[in-house]
Amino acid sequence: MHPGAVAAQTPDKPAVIMAGSGRVITYRELDEESNRLARVFRSAGLRPGDHVAFMLENHPLFLVVAWAAHRSGLYYTAISSRLRSDELAYIVDNCEAKVFISSAALAEVATSVTAHTPKVRLRLMMDGVAPGFEPYEAAVAARPATPVEDECQGADMLYSSGTTGRPKGVKPRLSGAPLETPGALLQLVRFLFAPSADSVYLSPAPLYHAAPLRYCMTFQRVGATIVVMERFDPEQALALVEKYGVTHSQWVPTMFIKMLRLPEAVRSKYDLSSLACAIHAAAPCPVPVKERMIAWWGPIIHEYYAGTEGNCFLYVGSEEWLAHKGTVGRPLLGVTHVCDENGEELPPGEHGTVYFSDGPRFEYHGDPEKTRASQDPLGRGWTTLGDIGYLDQDGFLYLTDRRSHMIISGGVNIYPQEAENVLSVHPKVADVAVFGVPDEEMGEAVKAVVQPADPADAGPALAAELIEYCRARLAAYKCPRSVDFRDELPRHPTGKLYKRLLKDEYWPAGS
């Protein structure tokens, strides 16, 4: 039920294998190193309920840091390695971290926030030294490898990805339970995906995101081996499945799209027969993409809908999805409600804001206004992740878009995800974002910004082709009236699009 118990039985078993370097962290190393770091935390004065933050690339010791904080009863915040100084300083200060850990690879941005994070007592740097930081290796080497005397469960306090406004820290309540106590996620994962000590879990995404971090730690609770990709590459991912006999994996739809675009000779080159369970979440998956993935990999594709906030968990397997194409599932945790702008429940088939009741409560750390904004207007304690969608007669949820992304053109609500789903499968499109831009007559007009598969195709001819392609599949008012091109779109590695950054180019400041 935790790395120490696994290490006692199979100390030399790989807990982590780094896909690129091949470096292995055994369960003995994971257990001992996390114990040493836990003692560093205690020596710095941290007690259960205190906070640590770390910003690392997909580093071999990433999960060591998480387990050290978890077994110390601490809150821990894993921070995106892509952030810049002001964003990093905001999160480290906002979460009230007393310890901050980073690596030499990120030293430039890590050292730039020292003056703006005065609550930090101890700063540790892996793989090198930097001004204001102590060497991580020396700090842990000086501590014993035995558990701290008051060992108990901590919890992650992760921040939303900040696609709109400042990121929000989601602060759960600490249980203070013994380390071996199984949590709700472990029970869900066991029920749905049947992991075991023989499982090999491929994690192709950045570990600082909620799903990779939580699932890797959950699979390590049962003694599985985690294969971590330093960065996603579609062909390398397939090769890793064959090389390590991967049984379980988790993806985002953009990864599916990139693997499907590999030549057939490449896709058929690798033996994927060990893969028993491919999980996907984090972003909507276009129906044609998921159909092709099921046809390729078989009915092993599992989808869930959840959030960093932990207030719900919806699930759908391949067979149910094929009968309800486009759904993100039915709730296993929480009860789904779709409401109008006044908070009144809507019947099946009608679009509204998606709320959940009967699930865990959450709060946004230090921001009661944002916490209240996530609750239903009628004060029933229902909470939302900010999505718009509808329910069918069988209770399956379908997402239409983010509430903050809705376009209002001539008084008509337009959900850009529909056009994005259509354009994303066009063979000349590598990536696409659809959003509203100012329009004197209509208020907003639908705009598409496209990353072409071949940069040489960018231009008026492709723009006209894409608009016609969309209009052949959607009502004209839902389709872009214009298309612009970019070499690359600002997308989070987990698949989430920073649409705000694109919209800001078209809207006057403050609008």
N, C-alpha and C positions, 0 to 999 in steps of 0.2 A: 504493500500500500504506500510505500515511499522508497526513495533510493537507498536509504540505510538498510531496509529489510531486504531489498534485492541484492545489495552488496554482500550481505551476510551469507546469501545462498550462492550467488554467481558473481564473485568479485571481479573476474576478468572479462565479463561479458561487455561488449560495447554498449554504452549508454548513448553516445553521440558519435557519428561518423561524418566528418566534413567532406562533402562531395568533391570539392576541387582539390584540396590539399591531401585528402586521405587521412588526416589526423584523427585519431581515435581517443575518446575519453571513456574510460571504463567506468562501471558502476562503483568500483572502489574509489577511483579518482573523483567521481562526482560526489560521492558521500563525504570523503575526507576533505576535499577542497571546500565544499559548502560548509562543513563544520568549522574549518579554520576561519573562513570569512565571517560566519556567524559570530565567532568569538571576537573578531575584529570589531564588529558592530557593537557588541557588548562593552568592549574596552573603550569605545568611543562614547559610551554613556547611553546608547540606545536601548530602550526597553519595549516590550510589546505595545503596539499602538503607535510607535514612532515611524518615521518615514525615510526610505532611501530612494534614490533615483539613479538610473544608469542609462547612458547613451553609448551603444556599441553597434558595430556592424554585425552581420551574422558570424559571430566570433565563437571559437570552440568552447569558451568559458561562459557564454551568454546564459545558458541554463544553470550553470553553477551559481551565478550571482542571484538568479531568481530563486533557486532552492535555498540559498543561504538566508535570504530575507524571509522566505516563506516559513522556514523552520525556526526562525527567530521571533515569529509573531508580529512581524513588521508589515506595514504597507510598502509596496514597491511599485515604482513607476518606470516602465520601460519606455524610452523616448526614441522617436524616429531619428535615425542617423542622417536624414536628409534636411533637418531643420537648420535654420540660420540663427545667428546670435540672439536676436530679439525674441524669436519664438522659443528657443531653448531656455533663455533666462526666465521668460514668463512661466514656463511649466515647472522648472526646478524651484523657483521661488513660490509659485502658487501651491504646489503640493507640500511645501514646508519640509523639504528633504533636509536631513541632517548629515547624510553622506551622499556624495556624488561620485560615480565611477564612470570612466570613459577609457578610450584606448589611444595609442599613439597615432593610429590612422585618422582619428578625429580630433587630434590635439588642437588644431587651429581654432575650431569653433568652441571646443570644450573650455579652453583657457580664456576665451574672450568674454565669458559670462561671470567670471569670479567676482568682480566688483558689484555685480547686480544680483548676486545670490548670497546675501550675508548670513542667512540662516544655516548654511552648510558648515559643519564643523570639520569634516574630513573629506579630502578629495584624493581619489586613488586613480592612477593611470596604469593601464596594462601595456606591456610590450615596449615600454620606454618611459622617459621622464619628461615633465613639462613644468614650467613655473607654477607654483602654488599647489602642485600635486605630489603626493608621495608614491613611490613605486608600489604597485599592487603586489607584486611577487614577494617583495621583502616583508610587507605587512602581514601576508597570510603565512609565510614561512615561519614566522615567529610564534605562531599559535598552535596549540594542540589540535589533533584531528578528531577529538571526541565531541559529542553533542553538548551544547550549552545546557545548564542545569534546568532552566525554565523553558525548555523547548515546547513550542505550541504553534498552531497554524496561523500564518499571516494571510494576506490577501493582496492581489494586485489592485492598484488604483490607476487605471489607464485613462488616457485622454482621447476624446473623439478626434477624428482626423482633421477637424478644422476646415472642412470644405466651405463652410460659411462662418465668418466671424472667428473669435478666439476659440481654441480648443477647450472642451469642458472635461474636467476630471470627474470620473464616476467613482464615488466612494462607497463601498459596501460596509456592512457592519462586520467587525471581527468576531469570530466565534470563540477564540481562545481554546479550541478543542485540541486534543492530542494529535500529533502529526499523522498518525495512521488512520484518522477518522475519514471515511470516504465522503466526498462532497456530491452535490447534485449533478455536476457535469460528469463525474466518473460513472455514476449510476446510469445516466442517459447514454453515454458512450458505450458502456457495457451492454446495455439493452439493444441499442441500434446497430453497433458495428462489431461487437464480439472481439475486442482485442485480447491478446494473451501475451505471455512471456515470449512466445515464438513470433510475435508480430514484428514487422519492419515497417516503420512509418516514414514516408517521404514528406519532408516539409520544404516546398520550393519557394516560400514567401519570406519576407523579412520577419524575424522573430519578435520584433517589438510590437507587432500588431496583435490584437486580442486573441484571434482564433489560433494562429500558429503557436503563440506562447502557451495558451491554456491547453491546447490539444497535445503539444509536445510533453508538457508536464504531466498531463493525465495519462498518456501512453507510458511514460516512465514509471508511473505508479504501479503498473502491472508488469514492469520489467521488459518492455519492448525496446528495440533499438531504433533510434531516431537518425535518419539520414538528412542532413541539412545542406541545402544548396546555398552557396555564398551569394549567388544571384541566379535568377531564372533564365534558362536557355531551353527552348522546346525540345531539341534533339537530345541534349544531355539528360533531360528529365526521363525520356524514354529509355535511354541507355542505363540510367541508374536503376530503373525498375528491373531490368534484366540482370544487371550486375549483382545487385544485393537481394534479389528475390523479394522486392517490396510487396507487402500485402495490403497496406492501407496508405492513403494519401489524401491530401486536401488541396484544393485548387480554387482559383477564381476564374470567371468566364473568359477574361482576356487571355489567360493561359490556354484554355481550350481552343480559342480562335487561332492562336499562334501554332499550336500543335496540328490543328486541322489544315493549316496552310502549308505545312511541310509537304514536299513531293510524296506521292504515294509510295515510291520506292524506299523512301526514308522511313515513313510511318510503318511500313510492313517489315522493316528490317529487324526490329527488336521483338524479343519474346516477352510479352506482357502477361503471360498466363498465371503468374503468381499473384497478380493484382486482384484481390477479392473485394475491395471496397474503395471507391473513389468519391470523396466528399467534396461538395462545392457550396460556397456561400459568398457573402460580402458584397455582391453586386448582382443585378438582374442578369439572367442568361437568356439571350435571344432564343426563341423556340427552335429555329432551324439548327442552331449550333448544338443545342442539347440533343435534338433528334439524331444528329450525325455522331455525337459522342456515344450515345447508347448503341447505335448501329455498329460502331467501331469496337467499343470495349464491352458491350453486352450490358445486361440489366444490373450493373454493379454501381451505377451512379446514384448517389444519395445527395439530397439537397436539404439544407436547413436555413431558416430565417431566424436571426437573433441579433442582438446588439451588445456592444460593450456594457450597456446598462444592465443586462441580465434580467430584464423584466418579462421575457417570453422566450419560447423555443418552439418553432414550428418545423415540421419535418414532412418530407415526401420521398418515397423510393421510386425507382424507375417505372415499375408497373403502374402504380397509382398516377404518376406524372403523365404517362402516355395516355391515360384515360382522362386527365385534366390538364392538358398541355398549357404551360405558362404559369401554373400555380407554384407558389413557394411552400405550400404544405398546409397542414392542419396542426393546431396547437397540441403539444405534449406538456407544455408548461404555460399556464395562463389561459385566459379566455379572450377571444378576439371580438372586438366591436368596431364597426365602421360608422362614423358619425358625421353629421353635417357641421357647418361652422358654428352652430349654436349648441353642439354637443348631443343632439338628438340622434338616436340610432336609426340607421337606414336599412331598408330591406335588401335581400340578396340582389346583386346586379347593379346596385347604385354605388357610385364612387364617393368616397369621403376620406376623412382622416382616420387612420388605423390606430385604435387604442387597445390596451390589454388590461384586464383585471385579473385578480386571483393569482398574481405572480409576485416575485420578490420586489420590494420597494427599493428605490434608489434615490440618491440626491447628487446634485452636481456640487462638488466641493467648493465652499466659499461663495456660492452664487445662488441664493434662494430665489431670485427672479427667474433664472433659467430652469430651476427645479419646478417652480410653479407653472412656467410656460409649457412644460412637458405633460402637465396634468389636464384632465378634461374640464371644460368650462363649468360643468354642473357639480363639481366637487365630489365626485364619487370615488376618487382615488385611482381612477384609470390613468394610465400613462402611455405616451406615444414616443416613437423613435423619429417622428417627423415624416412618415411615409403616407402617401395616398394610395388607396386601393379599393377593392370590393371583394365580397364573399359570393361564392356560388351557392346553389341550393344544398350542396353536400358539406358546406362549411369550409371549403378550401379557399385560401386567400390568394388573391392576385394583386400584385403591386402595379400601380400605374406610374407613379413617380414620387420624387421627394416633394413635400409640400412647398419647400422654398424654391423649387425649380419651376413651378407652374407658370405658364405664360397666359396672360389675359389679353387677347387680341379682339378688339371690337366687342368686348363684353363676353367673349366665349373663352372658356377654360380649355387650354391645350396642354397636354402632358408630353414633354419632349422625348421621354423615354421611348414612346411609340416610334417616332421617326428615327431615333438612334438605333433601335433594334433592327429596323429595316435596312438602314444604310450600313450598319456594321458588317453585314454579310455580303455586301457588294464586293466583287473580287478586286476592285481597284482601290478599296478603302482599307487602310491599316488601322485607323482609329477615327472616332467622330464624336463631336459634342454638338448638341442642339440646345438653343436657349433663346430667350426673347431679347430683342434690341429695340431701342426707341423708334417709334413710328408716329409721325404727326397726326395721321388720320386714324389709325387703329389703336394707338396707345403703345402696343408692342407688335413687332413682326417676328416671324420665326426665322432664325438664322442657323445655319450649320457651319461648323468649322471642322475641316477634314484634314487628316494626315494621310496623304495618298500612299499607296503601297509602292509606287514608283514616283519619286519626286518630279520626274520629267513630265508626268501627266497633269500636274497642277495647271489650271487655266480655265478659261471660259467654256471650252468644249466639255471638259469633265464636269464642271459645275452644272451645265445644262443636262448632261446625261444623268447625274445623280438626282436632280430635281424631278426629272421625268420618271426615273426608276422608283422614286418614293411615291409619286402621284399614281403610279400604276398599282400601288399596293395599299395606299391609305387615302382617306378623304383629303382633298386638296388643301383645306384650311389647316390641316395638321402638318403639312409638308413645308420644308424651307422655301422661302421666297428668294433667298440668296445663299451662296456658298463661298466661304473663304478657305484658304489653305495655310497650313503650318507644317514645318518640318517635324514637329513633335508636339503632342498635347501634354499639358501638365497633369499627369496621372500619378497617383500614389501607387507604390509597388503592389499593394493589395488589390488594385483594380479600381479604386475609387478615383473619380475624376475631380480635380480642383476646378470646377466650372466657374467658381467665383472669380478666379484669376483671368479667365477668358472674358467673362461678362464685363469686368472692370475696364477692359479696353474699349468697350462700346458705350458704356453709360457714363454720364457726367459724374464727377466726384460727389459723393454724398447722396446720390439718387438711389 
